[in-house]
């Protein structure tokens, strides 16, 4: 992994520490209700912190490009985005019936193994995902930030509905697949993380819009690579099962486009990212780090 990414990835520990502290405090309160309160938090802590913490780290990093004083508020928002993401992943594994996530049993599979009942396993995972959503909302104490985040997350649900049906033999056009990628992954993973970070740091609306566009292209590259890893990735590295998309007969851009056409599309996305990064009013090292992140999106192995 490029050393240029370290300033971005360096924020993972602080965001994870915030999450662990918050969840442990939450465990004390939820355990007073019944034993399931402690049980679910004990399962969520390793689940939430074992990922790349991409959204939370990117939120803090973009904030730092415009404002050097990192306040508790930015970590609270970063943690909220990670909890929203965890809730989506937990529910996604239920919908796709994937038993593996981040190198360990998915949440529904954990509960299935405990109860020896698939229905209970999936039901408890849905409850755990819902809990993530409500805890995330609790962290977003500023009304304007909450509004910005939840408005951007609503299209994720609609895109997920499209994704579920795409596995039922329904053919999709290139534009439909791109719309799915844009709203299920690109905007909420990259555009949202970067625009929230910039907005909280007091960036101008022009720069926030620029980061929004940059995030979309970065996210498309990220999703294209995700599709590739779904087919050719090493499960011991990705922590996810290969062949899941094929099993669910989901269409991807790699299936719809000839390899040369797909490569041309990747190049056009890279060029757009480089152009947007060049316009940002940040120091050269920041531009270099963002450029490295763009390349990482397309070449990562997990």
N, C-alpha and C positions, 0 to 999 in steps of 0.2 A: 504494500500500500504506500502511496506517495507520501513523503514527509510533508508535502504542502497541505495535506489534509489534517495534519495533527492539530492546528489551531481550531479546527471545527470539531474534531472528535474529542478534543480535550474537555469539552463541556459535558460530555456524557456522564462522568462521575458525579459532578455537582447536581445534575438533573436527577440521576438515579438516587443519590443520597437524599435529595428533597422528597422523592417519591417514597422511599423506604420509611423515612421519618413520618410522613403524612399517613401512610398506610398502617404503620405500627400504632399511631395515635388512634386511627380509625378502628383498629382491631380491639383496643381497650373498650370502646363504646359498643361495638357490634357484638362482642362476646357477652355483654350483659343481657342481650336479647335471648340468644341460645348458642349452642356450640357451633352451629353453622357459620356464625359471624366470624369466629376465629379461624375456622377451617378455610373459608373462602379467601380470607386475606393471606393466610399462609401459602395458598396456592398462587395467588395473584402476585405476590412480591417477586418470586423468581421468574414468573411469566413476564411481568412488566420490565424487569431490569436485564433480562437475558438477551434482548434484542439489540439492534444497533443504536437505538435512541436517536434516530435520524431527525425526527421532527423537533424534538425538544432541543437537541444540540444545535440544529440549524437556526431555530428561533433565537437562542441566546447569542449565537455567532453573528447573525445579521444585526441584532441589536447592538453588539459591540463595535460594529463597523461605523455606526452613527453616534454611539454614546458609550464612553469608556467606563462609566460608573454603573456596574451591574447591581441592580437593586433586587430585593426579595421578590418583587412583583414579576420580574421577567422569569424567574425560576418557577414561580407559581403557575404562570401561563404555560411555560414549557412542559411542566408536569401534567397540566390538564390536557394538552394535546397528546401526550403519550398515553394517558388513560383513555381518551376517546379512541385512539388507535388500537389499544389493547382490546377494548370492547368490540370494535369492528372485527379484529382477528379472531376472537373467540367465537363470535357469531358466524364468521366466514367458514371456520372449520366445521361447524355444525352443518351448514348448508352444503359444503363440499364433502362432508363425511371424511375429512382428513384426520388421521389418527396421530400425526406427528407435526409438531410445531417447535421451532427453535431447538431442535435436537432432543426433545423430550415429548412425552405423551401430551397431546392437545388437551385442553381443559375438559371437553366432553368425554374424551377417552379416559382421563384420570377418574372422573366420577363413574364412568361405566365399569371400570376395573374394580372400583370400591364397592359398587352395588351389584355388579354382575347383571346390569339391566341397561340396555342401550337407551331406552326412553328416559330413564332417570338421568343417565349421563348427559344426554342432550338438554334436558330440561334444566338441570343444575348449571350447565354452561351458559344457557340463555340468561338465567338469573345472574350469574357472575358478570356477563357482558353488560347487562342492564345496570348493575351496581357500578361498573366502571364509568358509564355515562353520567350517572347522577353524581358520583364523586368528582368527576371532571368539572361538571357545572358548578359544584360547590367551590372549587378553586378559582373560578373566574368571577372574582368579586366586583370587577368593573363592568358596568352595564354595557358600555360601548364595545368593549372587547368581547363580552359574551355574545352580543348581537352579531358582531363580525364573524365570530367562529361558528355559531350555530347556523347562520345563513349559508356559510360555505359548506357545512357538513350535510345539510339537507339533500343536495344533489348526489352525495355519495350513496345515500339510501336508494334513490331512484336508479342510479347506475348499477347498483348491486342487484336490483330487481331485473334489470336488463341482462346482467351477467348470469343470473340463475336461469333465465329462460333461454339464453344462448346455448346452454348445455342440453337443451331438449330438441336438438335437431333443427332449430330455426337458423336459417342462413342469415348472415349479416354482411352489409357492404363495408367497404373500406372506411367510409365516413362514419358508419355506425360503430365500428370497432374503435376508431379514433375518439369518438364521443365517449365511449365506455372508458377508454384509457384516461381521457382528460378529466372526467368527473369522478371516477372511482379511485384514481391514483394521483395523477399529476397535480391537480389543483389543491387537494387537501394535504398532500404530502409535502410539496415544495412551495407552491404559490402561497398557501395559507401560512405556513411556518415563516416564510420570509416576509410577507406583508405584515403579519402581526408583530414580528420582531422590529421591523422598520418603523411601523406606526407607533409602537410604544416608545421608541427612541426619538420620536419627533421628526422623522424624515418627511420631506415634502411629498405631496400627493403624486407629483411627476415621478419621483424615485420609487414610490410604493407601486405605482402602475408598471414601471419598468421591471421591478422584481416579480410582479405578478406574471408578466409575459415570460420572463426568464424561467420562472418556476414551471410553467406549463411545458415548455420545451424540454427542460431537465426531466420532468416527470414522465414525459413520453419516452425519452431515452431509457429511463429507469424501468418502465413497464415492458418495453421491448426486450430488455435484458432479462427481466423476470420470466418472460415467456421462453426465452432461450434456455434459462436454467431449469425451467420446469421439464424440459425435454432432455437436456444434456448435462445438467448439474450433478454434482456429487452429493448425495444425501448426507454423507458424513460431514460435509462442509456447509451446505445450505441449511441443514436442519429441517428440511421439508421433503415430502415424498416427490419423486419424479413421476411424470406421467399422469398427474392429477387432472390437468386440462384435457389430455387425450381421453382419460377414463370418463370424464364428464362431457365429452364431445364438444368442448368449447372451441370456438373459432378464435384465432389470433392473427395478428398482422403478418406473422411469418408464414402462415398457411395461405393467406389471401394474396400475398405479393411474391413475385419472382425474387430470387436472392439479389439480383442486381438492382431491382427497383427498391427493395428494402434497404440496401446499402446506400443508395442515393438519398433515400429519405432520412437515414441516420446522418449523413453528411450535411443535409440541409438544416437539420435540427442543431447540429454542432455549430454550424456557421451562425445560426440565429442566436444561440447562446453566447458565442464569442462577441457578437455585435452588441448585444444588450449589456454584457459585462463591461465592454469598453466605454460605455456611456455613464457608468456609475461614478459618482464623485467620491471615490475611495482611493486609498493609497495603492501603489502597485502590488504590494504583497497581498492585499485583500483580493485584488483581481486575479492574481496567480492562484490563490487558494480556491477561489470559486471556479476557475478554469479547471483545476485539478479535480474538483468535485464533479464537474460535468463529465470529465473523462471516466471517473470512477463509476458513474451511473451506467456507463455503457460497457465497462470491462470487469465489473465486480464478479466475484465467484460465489457470493452468498447474499 
